[in-house]
Every structure is written in C-alpha cells, then in structure tokens.
Amino acid sequence: MASSVFLVIYLSLGALFLQQIAQAFYNVFFSPLRKIPGPWYASITGIPKLYNAIIRRKQSRWSHDMHKKYGQYVRVAPDEVLIDDVVAFREVHRMGTHFLKTKIYKFLNPTPPGQPPYGLFQETDPVRHSNVRRMVSRGFSLGYLRTNWEGTVHERVKAVVEGMKKEAVSNHGEVDIYKWWPLMAGDVISTLMFGECPHAVEQGLDDELIAGYKLNDAGNGFAYSFPYIYHILKWLPIPSLKRAWAGNPVLIERGKRAVENSREVSQKANIFATVLAEAERDDPTLSDFEIALNAGVLVFAGTDTTATSLTYLVWAVLSNPSLMQDLENEVAQLQPPYTDEKLESLPVLNAVIKETLRLYGAAPAPLPRYVPREGAVLGGYYFPAGTTVATQAWTLHRNPKVFENPEVFDHKRWLGGLASREEVKASWAPYGAGSRICIGMHLADMELRMATAAFFREFRGAKLAASTTPESMEVDNTFLIEPHGHACRVVLPTK
Ligand code: HEM
C-alpha cells in the first residue's frame, strides 16, 4: 500500500518536472515573445524581477535600467514584457481597453489571499469595476470635493502644522515629516470615508486600520508571488503568519461606521451618503459589505500615496534654497482665508507639485495588464493572449526627449507651456491613465496644494536635518515609493 502511494507521488513529481522542462523549452525556443529583447534568463524565470522588486525594493529603478539596456520593449519574465512606448501606453490603458488588470491586484485586497469580493482598486472584472467606479466617482470630482470637503482638508492641514510646531519646540526644532504627513492624509481620507475623523494627527500615531492593512498587504503580496510556499506555510500554526493572511481585522468593525454614516444626513454623513443619495433609481447599488470594503481600500490608497509625495516635495524644495525662497514669497502673499481655487493659480506652487509628481509620484511602478483573448500587436511585436504587459510612469517621466535633463528636479520646466505640449500629455501619468486612473487624484492634488502652502507659510527658513541626505532619501519601491531611510527629518524655526 505504502509503496503504491510513493509510486504515485514519484510519478506526479516526475510529471510536474517534465511539464516544467517542456514549458521552459517552449518559452525559450517557440514563444512569440522570444523575439523581444531582454536578459538571457527572462525566457526561463521571472525571479530576478521579483528579487529586485520585493527584496531589493528597487522595482522602478531596475525596470528603468532594463529599458536603458534593452530598449522600449523588454521581456523580463517568460510571460511578461515591460513597455516604454507612448502609443502602446495609450492602447493598453485607454477607456474601454481590453487589457485588464492582472490577478496580482486581487491579492492586494483586504480579504484573505485571492478571496472576493474585491475593492475598486483590486477588481479586475471590467463590468463590476465600472459599476462601482461610476458610483464612487460622484464623490471625488473636484467641484464636489471643494464644496463639501475643502473645510476638512483645511482643518486637518492646520492640525498637522500645529502638531509639527509642538514637536519642534520640544525637540530642538527637529521633526520627521515622513511621520506627520501620513497622519494628516489618513485623517482626511478617513473622514471622507467614515464620516468620523480618527484624529491620528492629535494622537501622533498611524491609525490602526492602516497598520493592519500594511500587514495584510505584505502577506497577500507574498501569497501571490510565492503561491507554492504560501500553500505550505498557511497550514503551519504560527500566529504571525496566520495574522498576515487573515485579511484586515479592523476593516469590518470600522466598516460598520462607514455603512451607518452613509445613511446619515447630518454632519456625520460620509462620501457614500452622497454616492447613495445621488444614485439613479435603476443604478446597481453598493451592498453594505462593498461600502465597508471600499471605505478601507480608499483609506489605504489615499494615505501613504499623498503623504510620500508631500514628503519628497518638501525635501526637494528644502534642498534648493532659491526655489525655497520663491515658494515662500509666493505663499506669504496669500490673504487668509484662502481657497483651494486660489492656490491653483499660484505658478511656483503648482510647478513644484507637477515636478514632484514627475519624479516622486507615489506609484511610478509597472502597472501590469493581461493581453486580451484575441492577442495584440504592439510596437511591431505579436503578444499572445494572457501575456502580462506593463508600462511605468517612472520611465515615461524620465524620457530625455520629452523632459530635458530628466533626473534633475527643475520646477521651472513647468513655468512655460510644457504641460500643454502633446508629447508631455501623452507621457504624463503620475495617476495612471484611462479607465483605471486614480479616483483620488483631485483629492491628492488639493491636499498637496493646501499642505504645501501652509507648510511654507508657517515654517519660513526650515532646513533639512543633518540625518536627511540624498542617500537616506533615495527612492525604494515595491509598487509604492518610500525613502530608503524611512524618515525625512527637517529643522523648523521655533521662535
Ligand atoms: C499623490 C497621490 C497619489 C498617487 C501618485 C496615486 C497614484 C495612483 C495610480 C498610479 C493609480 C493607478 C494604478 C493602476 O492602474 O494599477 C491609482 C489608482 C487608484 N488610486 Fe491613487 N494615487 C494617489 C492618491 C490617491 C488618493 C488620495 C486616493 C483616495 C481617494 C486614491 C485612490 C485610488 C484608487 C481607489 C485607485 C484605483 C482606481 C480604479 O482602479 O478604478 N489614490 N492611484
């Protein structure tokens, strides 16, 4: 009996091994992707790509180096190609595209690995996605945000400036802005989503929803990248592993508040109250669970993104004394109470934001999409159905033919008519593009404007602390960026 069990196991392992060899043989000698340039190992394995993204945390830089070495189309794994071509970029991401998000997005859900239902960011089915997107986007237009939530953003920006001031007084002027900005951005988006502010700024601590999400995200990302290892490890009775794959524990509890407040008409009404109130009678509606889930997803998507770009913005300005003076002078002339609309008219402020989003947009990594059922021809190459293709803003934003001296932070490039040039519009993508473009971009822009104006009005003469260096601020990234030193200390005037 035992010997026939072993025989079955040996035969299965042998069949698996042969299948892998045959697959590798096909990938190297027969796959249509063999014609695409790339490192020798790419036709056999994607492990170096994963290593550079997950272990070295240099996903965008490594992908950019691949383009520099091999050109616009680079095979980086047996079934994956990086693309740096604005024509293909438009085709892959346009409205109504048939190139859909790959299944890695499903693994970034706050539920246990690969378990539906999915949030707006994670949904890969185009019909389900567009139903939810149509409803939720009502709450994120610039006009709607200005009418209903500008006061909240103002108030949270004021609170974070006060928080920084207090800490500076007790700490020889030094504060870590990389700690403070997420507290502000988290408070803003939580208020919109839940109708209640967690006051993370006053507590000086990451909200527990976000802390739980970070663990969940890392666990699910691991499960996607190493499915075989995950399927073994998940059976082990190790509490930390169980926690990483249990989904976001705080989400459901907090989500109940989002659902209750979506039915409120008073001051506790959140963005979902508008979404539901304005839904056409025959629109498909959001279930309670979808409200809870999306509230959590949007809080996560709307916190570190805006906060990290804001951190890099302040760092870039403080690194350039003449720019700092220009910006300080411009915002010093504002007459309080000033509006977001007024801020949108300030040339230096807006040029600095654009340049920050060009070099330090929070999500510049390859955005993976599957080639549709019918296959596709891009850049003269044939791509079979199911191939993963990915474009990244990091590379599009560093094209020397579009942006002169692309690695230099130069806000002045935006002071002429650069933004309206066709080649710039074609490659400008800090918020992604097409049907999956960032739903929070107007909110992010508003926070960037208000927080930048308040910071440089309040802290004239701020400086970088000695511990903040080009090395500590080097960009690390696995999808989202962060400073290598996990901090950005600045010295604020305390008189
Ligand atoms: C500077 C700040 C931000 C940057 C650079 C950024 C960047 C991006 C990018 C590049 C995408 C496209 C991802 C893809 O196609 O795979 C995206 C999608 C998304 N972002 Fe943002 N984001 C920012 C702020 C926010 C904020 C404040 C929110 C919250 C409201 C948010 C919510 C989302 C959501 C829900 C999606 C998915 C949209 C969909 O698939 O329909 N983001 N973001």
Boltz pocket constraint, residues with backbone or C-beta under 6 A from the ligand:
constraints:
  - pocket:
      binder: B
      contacts: [[A, 120], [A, 121], [A, 122], [A, 123], [A, 133], [A, 189], [A, 297], [A, 298], [A, 299], [A, 301], [A, 302], [A, 303], [A, 305], [A, 306], [A, 309], [A, 361], [A, 362], [A, 363], [A, 364], [A, 367], [A, 368], [A, 429], [A, 430], [A, 431], [A, 432], [A, 433], [A, 435], [A, 436], [A, 437], [A, 438], [A, 439], [A, 440], [A, 441], [A, 443], [A, 444]]
      max_distance: 6.0
